[in-house]
Amino acid sequence: MAKFQKPFISRPEILNPKIGDPLGYVSNDGMWAAVPLGNTKKFVIIHNGSQEKICNNYKQSMDYIKRKTKLKNKK
């Protein structure tokens, strides 16, 4: 199984560090991703290639992904 890594950004200092994790998040299996939405604090949740939800911050997006993966694992 291939590991997915965060994308390389050559000048990360241009991103606002107060936003949270400006690079976003990709799960190890590649099914879930939290992608920063423009120049805001919001993150778009992408599941299996389609947009699932827009969260207000990085923490909410991570909580949403963890909750959904736990539900899937229980079934």
Secondary structure, DSSP 8 states (H G I E B T S, - for coil): ---------S-GGGS-GGGS-TT-EE-TTSSEEEEE-TTSS-EEEEETTEEEEEESSHHHHHHHHHHHHHHHHH-
